């Protein structure tokens, strides 16, 4: 089904007479697990409502994304959904859509001009401030329950140029400063593993080779948490003595949790974001008013409630 | 022959052993040792307060074991990770080195890793994960839990085909290798994304997972030696030794150097240049396939973005190791040493808790520095 969609998208690109109506979607990147779930969320919602959507891949290229939006406008779409490549480059997109009077919905990544969006534009996402802090507070509680009062941790950051990595790391420190953490936390070291499992595996092994005692790992996403766990397992360290947390609740992470390895993750409802974005776009296209900031809540996932999330991603 | 010098050739040229240039690999080895010593010193005498405010750890060592709970001289974990974290890129670099010695360049290896990883992993999936059906299944039941040789053969074939296409493009269409492999880089990445519509492919069978995470050395020596979880490093060194011998002692290697030094002269002397080029690029693709198999087995997942920038890391390793981008000069040993320099830097920066921002800056400077030294060495040789 999706292959035919891509094929038709390709044909639509080739032909000069673009489609007359429908909703245009420009995704930052196709080959990203989370964004794929989000993309499928848009597609499923559209299929259910009998709408036609045209989804394009901006391949992490700001210029390409702006071109796609202008092409959508030129083809006369009813509304546009954008998953921005670069959240600081959204002003031009808002301007282009506003000038043409086409409704625009940003999804998942918060545009820099979120507070000055025109009336027929909106933003649908989860609030990053809630993401890693939820998991971290739970992690603190688990340490406290294990009878610890002071813990030493490693922090694994995502790509340093990425807003989510900065925010998710900042959340840890905000939680500590606000006194929301039940135990006293010392950060032994903080490094980037670029969201990647392989790099996280190497980084964790490098950390283990220093021999410093630690009580847990705070990872900005699940892939890195899994990489860290694989390294910890390979080093023969007792999984029960360390608490590892991630963010995203990917299938791989849930399987790791079921196997008794990963302790905590936070579910960001990608499909709900995609569906919410489509709903907002449809309403705006029909001239209805919507909230300009629509937040889809993060949900804490632990072995206690994992069953409810197995089929969601 | 007063002092025992032998006379060689008709021109009466004397062979003077003292004038024989030291192998260029020696410089790389010295650099490797120097960098290691610097990190050892930085660890011993903690300068960490200079660049961050993280807590102080006294009495650390980079390479040596300073812990009470182990009784080895060296910090084995450190040495293992230094070898392991560079092994997969190193395997690619072995192929890239041959291509560069041939006078070409291969930009496609990272993307070939991505595409091969996705395709090979699809044949390595297990049917049940923790008692549930595999949530990332690509094919139906019939293609689950296959014999481990199937994904290996599929992976090797993918690499082989991609490399062969590269080679044929370079050899027969006469377009510059930069362009041919650039095309493959973009197309293979497209294949990686298209294969499962960008979805990751996860949860391989136990036997596939053990390719990287098992203990191959133990199996090969019937349990006499053991190096568990280090299979990529082991494969890297075995392949390095194999290709070092091939490049030094066989016709294949000599042809590579001949074509890279002077293609016209090589053609005049009767070497089938086109056929040899196809062969070398195919081997480079095959090695990228090996890297993809080991990478997916090590991480237990395949993702469309896997291997991005690996080609540039591999080229950088070769260049640091003294392989000349103009072709005809360099060696596999040099590349292995270059790879180790890369790895020591990564581990070293982590051990002194330097932020990732600075790591990249220094990495770039080292690559440029290596090429500057190479140019300087070449011009000196040209004059001398």
Interface residues (C-beta under 8 A of the other chain):
Chain A: X2 X3 X6 X30 X31 X32 X33 X35 X36 X157 X160 X186 X187 X188 X189 X190 X191 X192 X197 X198 X201 X202 X203 X205 X206 X207 X208 X209 X210 X211 X212 X227 X230 X234 X235 X251 X252 X255 X258 X259 X310 X313
Chain B: X54 X55 X57 X60 X66 X67 X69 X75 X77 X78 X80 X81 X84 X85 X129 X130 X132 X135 X136 X192 X193 X194 X197 X198 X199 X200 X202 X203 X213 X228 X229 X295 X298 X299 X300 X301 X303 X304 X305 X306 X346 X347 X350 X351 X353 X355 X356 X357
